Amino acid sequence: MLNSFKSLLGVRKKSTSGVESPIDSIKDAVIGDVFTITGLSIQFEDLYLIIEKKDRYESEAGSWHEALGSDGANSLWLQWSDADSVQVSAMIDDKPVGLSTLGINESDLQRMDDEHSIDNTIIFDDIKFSYQQSREAFHFPNGQGRGQGFYIWEFASEDQARLISVIKWENTPFQVYFSEVVPLENVTVYKS
């Protein structure tokens, strides 16, 4: 069944060496490609998610990408950097929550931004998250346009397996998102 699904998607692709290759890196994925992810959650273990959207982000720290994959009933965001050592994070397509969920407020974020110290921490779900960085960034929908600016604060658990991002767009409330880090090899991409 899996092979016929892959065949239907046309996942066998000739590489430049002429050898068939059924997978590509998430870094090379485009809208319409399909990905699977392992080791994240039983909910996503056997799903084939079609990339519906792919955006680019830039900041002084570098650039990264975000892709939304969906099978119609389930949606998942993947983010990865353009750096040589690619870190992939996955986030279920849920609505964001407010700052009060983290037990912090705007003044706390301002202080952390001023201090830029990993000694600043927050506790969520009995897990300690340390401040990693905060900065202005720009969002380019579908990788194009002039980019819309926003501010981001990032926190990581001690084992670096879970991430919290706090986003502030102009004229909108603070938005909190939760994601999990997954090894690059746990994401398999099939070309459409």
ABEGO torsion letter per residue (X at the ends): XAAAAAAAAGABBBBAAGBBBABBBAAABBBGBBBBBBGABAAAAABBBBBABBBBBBBAAEBBBBBBBBAGABBBBBBBBABABBBBBBBBBBBBBBAAAAGBBAAAAAAAAAAGBAABBBBBGGBBBBBABBBBBBBBBGGBEAEBBBBBBBBBBAAGABBBBBBBBBGBBBBBBBBBBBBAAABBBBBX
